[in-house]
Amino acid sequence: QVQLVESGGGLVQPGGSLRLSCAASGFTLDYYAIGWFRQAPGKEREVISCISSSDGSPYFADSVKGRFAISRDNAKNTAYLQMNRLKPEDTAVYYCATEIFGSCQGGVYDYWGQGTQVTVSS
């Protein structure tokens, strides 16, 4: 069965950290770029980070640049989003997805995870 499964979300205080994981099963992540998206209540889904398949060059939205880091471990068939210095405005459901051209500029995502809730609150 082909699927992506996110994990690592939860409740964290402002200024805290979380690491999200995106584990693939039924296929290999090697040739895909991996995008991380989030959707807050009442807002559109936005792409916040992406890592390419080849050189691993990352993309970050301005809203998370300098606070979030993205990585991938192809041996574990897993991608990660390290989120530091979290803010209440980071509260959202976070999703990972695979980009079929292997490039963060491609913008064509096929497989999506089910999402994991991140809540930043004191």
N, C-alpha and C positions, 0 to 999 in steps of 0.2 A: 504494500500500500504506500503510495506516494504522499508524503506529508511533511509539513514544517511545523515544529512545535516550539513556541516561545515559553520561556520560564524566567523566573527571577524577579518578577514584579512584586509590589507590596506597598506598604505604608512606610514612609520615611519622613523624618523631620527636615525642614529647610536646612540646606547646607550639607545634608547627608549624601550618601552614595548608594548606588545599586548597580549590579551587573546583570544585564539581560543576556540570555542565551537563545539561540535559534538553531535547533537541531533538525537535520534533515534525515529522513528515512525513505527507503525505496528508490533513491536516486542519489547521485553524487553532486555536491556543490561546486566541484572543481572549476567547471567552465561557466559558472554563473557569477554575475555581480550580485551582491546581496544588499538590499536596501532596507533601511529601518524607517518606518512611518509612525506617526501618532495621530490620534484623533481625540480631541477634547470635546466634551458635551457642547452641542450647538455650533461646533466649528467643523470645517472641512478637514479631511485627512491631508496631512502634509508630509513630505519626505524630509527627514531630518539628517540622515546620514546614509552613505553608500560606500561600498568597497568593491573595487573592480576584481575581475577574476585573474588578471595577468600580473600586474605589478603591485596590486594591492593599494593603488593610489586612492585615497579617501576623499569623500565630499562631506561637508558639514553645512547645514543651514546656519545662517548668522545667529539664530536664536540659541544655538547650542555650541557654537564654535568656541574652543578654548576650555569647555567644560566636559564634553563627551569625547570618547575615543571609540573607534570601531576596529575590530580585528576579526580574523578568521583562522581556523585551524582545520585545514582540509583533511588531515589525518583523522580528525574526530568528526568530520562532516558537520561542523558547527561554526556558527558565527556569533560574535559577541558585541554588545554595546555597553561600554563602561560609562556610567553617568555619575559625574561628580558635581559638587556644589549645586545640588538640586534646588529648584525654586518652586513655589506653589503653582506657577504658570506652566510647569512641566507636567502637571497632572493630566493624564490622558490614558487611553488604551494604546499600547505600543504593539506594532506588527512588524514582522520581517517578511520579505518577499524576495523572490529570485528574478533577476533581470536576464532575459534570454540571450542577449548579445554579449554578455560578459562585461559590459561597459556601463558605468553610471550615467553616461550621456545617452545610452540607448533608450531608456525610459519605458521599456515594454516588460512588464512584470507578469509572470504567469502563476507560479505557486505562491500561496499566501498562508501564513500561520493564522491561528485562531485569535491571537491577541493576548496580551497580559496587561493587567491594570497596574498603573503606577500612580500612587497618590502621595503628594508632598504636602504635609500639613503638620502643624504643631498641636 
